[in-house]
Amino acid sequence: MWYGRRYATSRDGLHWDKPAFVFHTIRGQPTNIVLPKGGGGVLFDAIEPDLAKRYKALLAEPIKVGGLSGYYSADGLHWHRYGTGKMVEEGSEIAMVMRDPATRAYFGYIRPYPPKHFPKDNSQKRLGAVITSEDFVNWSKMKVVLVPDSIDDAWVSKPEQRTEFYSMNGFAYGDGYVGIVPVFRIEQIVEKVSPTQSRYEGPMEGQLITSRDGLIWSRMENRSPVLPGGAQTGTEFDRSIMDVASSPLVVGDELWLYYTAINTTHGAPVPPKQITIGLATWRLDGFVSLDAGEEPGTIETTLRDPLPSGTNLEINATVRLSPDRGESVGSLAVEVLDEKGQVIPDYHREDCTALRGDTIHYKVRWNDQQTLPSGMPFRLRFVLRHASLFSFTTSENKGSESTE
């Protein structure tokens, strides 16, 4: 883990060691500081042929300087700068970097502008922007992709109040891209009572964003936080969610995501501000679900490409249980349709062995049919009652898979 300029290691993701190095000493003592600057992201580039550059970092210059610089490393500890100047002229304070598995291009997610206490327009606020590169050295002009809207600012009642995005984050997941963005509600601009206090006062929470290509991003219709602050959950160390890791870890049937937590709101003078790292966990694919209650719900996919023979369909879902008898009160079944929208024989909902209960890896069956039809375009139709659908996965028996 790289956090700020520091480095830590763990065998289980829960108990962390901070090895001491002499790269950067404090009062002559070794520290776990390894990065030349903070305010950026580290990438392990598994397909980089030059092993000396297997690790890459996109790091922010000081706010008064602006822009981003690039670094590379063979081991994630000893870092070397690309060139002698800034790699990217744009950007302020915070950056994240990933390599797109679809195109192999590098995507940088950055805060485009330095914020102002009393902004005149969006160019003086914390927003989200994207930059791209084919070689990690030459980067495109930034494109602003996340700007607060009237829904974000519906709570505002005073001129200095507004919503901003503290950082921009995104990662490839399944057949798409997901990000958790810290939404910062600035409630007031306060006078500082200590040198380390910020004048921007207000809470932060993590909200979900999604993308088809990692470049154009959308907000959710339901903007409830997927990573709420401690005031909403009853914990004290993470009153505000300041940032999240570059991507989650898949640990068994769970998703683990590390995040930067503050025990106060952003500009609060008391209690003394403490910044720590927390861990949020979800069930696999559990960021969101499509739900049905007493009235059945139907979900139909777009037309999908033909599959090879022997392709399985797995679904990750929950069917409600009766609280007193422990029996299922709902159901979830799947139909397979042809390109004209007609149910393929033997793949009707009545043929499907309906899921009951809670499962992450449920292999769908239709009477004697163990796999999906092959060699033809198709759609899937899910029929739910008192159930939640998190995702579905098509996988060949030999192991390749695609998740949505």
RATA-V786925 format. One record per residue. N is the residue number from 0. PHI is phi in radians with two decimals (none if undefined). Layout:
{{N:PHI} {N:PHI}}
This chain:
{{0:none} {1:-1.93} {2:-2.38} {3:1.06} {4:-1.79} {5:-1.74} {6:-2.40} {7:-2.53} {8:-2.30} {9:-2.68} {10:-1.60} {11:-2.23} {12:1.40} {13:-2.02} {14:-1.89} {15:-2.03} {16:-1.91} {17:-2.02} {18:-1.12} {19:-1.71} {20:-2.23} {21:-1.84} {22:-1.06} {23:-2.40} {24:-1.74} {25:-2.16} {26:0.91} {27:1.41} {28:-1.78} {29:-1.06} {30:-2.39} {31:-1.69} {32:-1.36} {33:-2.20} {34:-1.48} {35:-1.22} {36:-2.51} {37:-1.79} {38:1.19} {39:-2.81} {40:-2.27} {41:-1.93} {42:-2.12} {43:-1.57} {44:-1.67} {45:-1.14} {46:-1.79} {47:-1.22} {48:-1.25} {49:-1.49} {50:-1.10} {51:-1.21} {52:-2.10} {53:-1.13} {54:-1.83} {55:-2.34} {56:-2.44} {57:-2.01} {58:-2.10} {59:-1.43} {60:-1.32} {61:-0.92} {62:-1.02} {63:-1.31} {64:-1.61} {65:1.31} {66:1.53} {67:-2.32} {68:-2.10} {69:-1.92} {70:-2.43} {71:-2.40} {72:-2.74} {73:-1.49} {74:-2.29} {75:1.40} {76:-2.05} {77:-1.73} {78:-1.93} {79:-2.28} {80:-1.52} {81:-1.31} {82:1.23} {83:-2.07} {84:-2.09} {85:-1.17} {86:-1.45} {87:-2.25} {88:-1.32} {89:-1.62} {90:1.80} {91:-2.59} {92:1.26} {93:-2.34} {94:-2.62} {95:-2.43} {96:-2.42} {97:-2.52} {98:-1.94} {99:-1.22} {100:-1.18} {101:-1.41} {102:-1.93} {103:1.16} {104:-1.35} {105:-1.61} {106:-1.98} {107:-1.92} {108:-1.91} {109:-2.32} {110:-1.52} {111:-1.29} {112:-2.23} {113:-1.22} {114:-1.33} {115:-2.09} {116:-1.08} {117:-2.24} {118:-1.16} {119:-1.56} {120:-2.76} {121:-1.13} {122:-1.26} {123:-2.08} {124:-2.07} {125:-1.36} {126:-2.28} {127:-2.11} {128:-2.42} {129:-2.15} {130:-2.21} {131:-2.32} {132:-2.67} {133:-1.60} {134:-2.28} {135:1.24} {136:-1.93} {137:-1.81} {138:-1.97} {139:-1.25} {140:-1.14} {141:-1.22} {142:-2.18} {143:-1.25} {144:-2.16} {145:-2.25} {146:-2.29} {147:-1.03} {148:-2.07} {149:-1.15} {150:-1.20} {151:-1.05} {152:-1.75} {153:-1.10} {154:-1.43} {155:-1.17} {156:-2.28} {157:-2.24} {158:-1.01} {159:-1.42} {160:-1.41} {161:-3.00} {162:-1.88} {163:-2.34} {164:-1.88} {165:-1.13} {166:-2.64} {167:-2.05} {168:-2.35} {169:-2.85} {170:-2.65} {171:-1.24} {172:-2.67} {173:1.05} {174:-1.62} {175:-2.48} {176:-2.45} {177:-2.31} {178:-2.49} {179:-2.12} {180:-1.85} {181:-1.20} {182:-1.58} {183:-1.89} {184:-1.68} {185:-1.45} {186:-1.51} {187:-2.86} {188:-1.81} {189:-1.85} {190:-1.43} {191:-1.34} {192:-1.91} {193:-2.62} {194:-1.08} {195:-1.60} {196:-1.40} {197:-1.59} {198:-1.44} {199:-1.49} {200:-1.97} {201:2.80} {202:-1.51} {203:-2.33} {204:-2.49} {205:-1.63} {206:-2.00} {207:-1.47} {208:-2.23} {209:-2.39} {210:-2.67} {211:-1.54} {212:-2.28} {213:1.42} {214:-2.03} {215:-1.84} {216:-2.02} {217:-2.20} {218:-1.51} {219:-1.49} {220:-1.13} {221:-1.62} {222:-1.72} {223:-1.09} {224:-1.21} {225:-1.55} {226:-2.33} {227:-1.30} {228:-1.26} {229:-1.09} {230:-1.11} {231:-1.59} {232:-1.97} {233:1.58} {234:-1.64} {235:-1.82} {236:-1.36} {237:-2.17} {238:-0.98} {239:-2.27} {240:-1.81} {241:-1.57} {242:-2.86} {243:-2.26} {244:-1.15} {245:-1.13} {246:-2.87} {247:-1.41} {248:-1.79} {249:-1.63} {250:-2.09} {251:1.08} {252:-1.81} {253:-2.20} {254:-1.84} {255:-2.00} {256:-2.33} {257:-1.48} {258:-2.57} {259:-1.55} {260:-2.00} {261:-2.11} {262:-1.43} {263:-2.35} {264:-1.27} {265:-1.03} {266:-1.91} {267:-1.20} {268:-1.39} {269:-2.39} {270:-1.16} {271:-0.92} {272:-1.19} {273:-2.18} {274:-1.90} {275:-2.29} {276:-2.00} {277:-1.97} {278:-2.23} {279:-1.86} {280:-2.23} {281:-2.29} {282:-1.12} {283:-0.95} {284:1.10} {285:-1.63} {286:-1.11} {287:-2.51} {288:-2.56} {289:-1.75} {290:-2.09} {291:-2.31} {292:-1.85} {293:-1.08} {294:-1.41} {295:-1.04} {296:-2.04} {297:-2.18} {298:-2.17} {299:-2.16} {300:-1.38} {301:-1.26} {302:-1.15} {303:-1.98} {304:-1.18} {305:-1.01} {306:-1.95} {307:-1.23} {308:-1.13} {309:1.45} {310:-1.58} {311:-1.57} {312:-2.04} {313:-1.99} {314:-2.20} {315:-1.96} {316:-2.74} {317:-2.27} {318:-1.93} {319:-1.08} {320:-1.89} {321:-1.19} {322:-1.11} {323:-1.66} {324:-1.85} {325:1.26} {326:-1.67} {327:-1.17} {328:-1.84} {329:-2.33} {330:-2.83} {331:-2.52} {332:-2.27} {333:-2.23} {334:-1.95} {335:-2.00} {336:-1.96} {337:-1.46} {338:-1.19} {339:-1.61} {340:1.53} {341:-1.62} {342:-1.17} {343:-1.26} {344:-0.91} {345:1.33} {346:-2.14} {347:-1.41} {348:-1.06} {349:-1.21} {350:-1.41} {351:-1.39} {352:-1.32} {353:-1.18} {354:-1.28} {355:-2.42} {356:1.78} {357:-2.22} {358:-2.65} {359:-1.72} {360:-2.24} {361:-1.71} {362:-1.47} {363:-1.35} {364:-2.30} {365:-2.18} {366:0.80} {367:-1.53} {368:-1.51} {369:-1.69} {370:-2.35} {371:-1.27} {372:-1.12} {373:-1.99} {374:1.29} {375:-2.60} {376:-1.10} {377:-2.71} {378:-2.15} {379:-1.97} {380:-2.13} {381:-1.74} {382:-2.08} {383:-2.10} {384:-2.58} {385:0.84} {386:-2.59} {387:-2.28} {388:-1.86} {389:-1.62} {390:-2.92} {391:-2.32} {392:-2.35} {393:-1.83} {394:-2.50} {395:-1.31} {396:-1.04} {397:-1.49} {398:2.12} {399:-1.23} {400:-2.62} {401:-2.45} {402:-2.01} {403:-2.32}}
